[in-house]
Amino acid sequence: MSVKQYLKRKLRPLLSKIAVNTDSYTEIKMLEARIEKLSKDVHNIYPEHIIFDDEVLNNIKRFREENNISDSLNLNVHKNDVMFLHSKQLGSQQDYARIYTTYFKVGYLLWDILKQLAVHQFGSLNEVNNILDFASGYGRLTRFMTLEMPSNKIWVSDIKANAVEFSKKEFSVNGFPSTFKPEDLSIPNKYDLIYVVSLFSHLPDISFEPWLKKLYDCLSEDGILAISVHDEGMLNSKLKEEYQYQEQSEEKPFQYLDDNIQSSNTYGTMIINEAYMQKKFSNLGIANDNYTRFKKLIGPNQDLYVISRQKSKFKENFTFKKTF
């Protein structure tokens, strides 16, 4: 737990007991602002790459050997990588080596899922002309792609321009920054595979369908679009409506980052049901035969929808050999 997390946890019960218009409340909010600035100042001192000690490196080595992953795997993790910081936040200081290694394990499993989709759709990875890792972040998944595919076939895009530049530099892939509005984005190609993990699980209803259309329109004739979503199955009860949007996400604790996504009304937490997805597909002219839903494929909270222009090859005679 960071100093900032500890202090905020101690302050929270006190804040709830103090009226908003009191001097004490004002003082505490000023203290919180100072903590936020201190967190940013400390973060800015760190080098660009996370530094791993021997215990972490040994854990990663065991993970690589257990899964026959090449020792040429790029282990550079950017200090602004929210996926890494979020995992770190959830863990304990005593268990940090396992938490750090989990970051790489998740990236590997995401790639393994995509690879199985690619082989079933095209016959082999060699037959795939190009892949777009959309909402790619700082390369948690991308680094594994480059071990088995030529980097010139791999494209990345993210709302964080620094993340795109990091991936281009570290993994020698192609890339372009994304935009908040799909109509503002020019996508340079048609793609055989478009993989979108943890974007639609954060989009509000107003931008959900436009982004779905934008990416679907960028598929090659035989291409597939795979998107992850938060399904209502993650809740204790079914949704009263077809979707529920909450203005919070894993970005919120890291507002001191210079590329933090500040707007919670454009990036929060979106929970949907299949009726919602069916309605979106229908609006875009995507038939039921053209998509397959895989329940809770990505961890306990995210379903994967695999969408194609042709009749889906994944409805019959296909099961994943390895998932989360």
Residue, then its C-alpha position, 0 to 999 in steps of 0.5 A: m500500500s502506498v503512502k497516499q493510499y494509507l493516508k486516504r484510508k485513514l482520512r475517509p472515516l473522518l471525512s464522513k463524520i464532518a459537515v461539508n461547510t466546516d473548517s475541518y473539512t476544508e483543511i482535510k480536503m487541502l491535505e488530500a490535495r497536498i497528498e495528491k501533489l506529493s504522489k505526483d512529485v514522487h512518481n515523477i522522480y521514478p525512471e520510466h521503467i518499473i525496476f524489478d528486484d531478483e525475487v520478481l525476476n525469478n518469479i517471471k523466469r519460472f512463469r516463462e519456463e512453465n509456459n515455454i515462453s521465449d526468454s526474449l520477452n520484453l520485460n519493460v513496464h512503463k511506470n504509468d501503466v495503469m494495468f500494472l499499478h491497479s494490480k499492484q494496488l490490490g496486492s499486499q507488500q508481502d506478496y508483491a513478487r506474485i502480484y508483479t508476475t500476475y501482470f505478465k500472466v494476464g498479458y500471456l493469457l489474453w494473447d493465448i485467447l487471441k491466438q486460438l481465435a486466429v488459428h481457428q479462423f484462419g488456419s494458422l498465425n501465418e495466414v493472418n495479415n494484420i492485427l489491431d490491439f485496440a485500447s492497447g495501453y502500455g503493451r501488457l498484451t502486445r509484448f506477447m504478440t511480438l514473440e510469435m508474429p512479425s512486428n510489422k503485422i501488429w498495430v496498436s492504438d490507445i487514447k494515451a498517446n504516450a502509451v502508443e509511443f512506448s509500444k512502438k519504441e519497445f516492441s517495434v510495432n505500428g501504432f496510432p493514437s485514438t480519440f474519445k469520439p469515434e468520428d474523430l479517428s481515422i483508422p489506416n487499414k482493414y484488419d483480420l483481427i481486432y482485439v479490444v480488451s477492457l474498453f467496451s467494459h468502460l464505455p457509456d451507452i452514448s459511445f458504445e454503439p458508435w465505437l462498435k460500428k467504427l471497429y466493425d467497419c474496419l474488419s477485413e472480409d474474413g476478419i473477426l472483432a473480439i471485444s470484452v464486456h462486463d456482463e450482468g453475471m458479475l452482479n448478485s442480481k440481474l440488471k433492472e435495465e439492459y445496462q448500468y453505467q457507473e462513473q468510476s474505473e481503475e483510472k480513478p486512484f491514479q489521478y497524479l499520472d500525467d496521462n490519467i483519464q479524468s473524465s468519468n462520464t466518458y470512461g467509467t464502468m459499464i455493465i450490460n446483458e446479452a439483450y443489450m448486445q443483441k440490440k446493438f448488433s441488430n442496429l448495425g445489421i449484425a445477424n445472430d449467426n455472425y457473433t458468438r458469446f463466451k461467458k466469463l472468459i476473461g477473468p470472473n467478470q468479463d465475457l468475450y464477444v467474437i464478431s465477424r462479417q461472415k457466419s461465425k466459425f465459433k458456434e460449433n466445434f470450438t472450445f478454448k483450450k486455456t483460459f483464465 
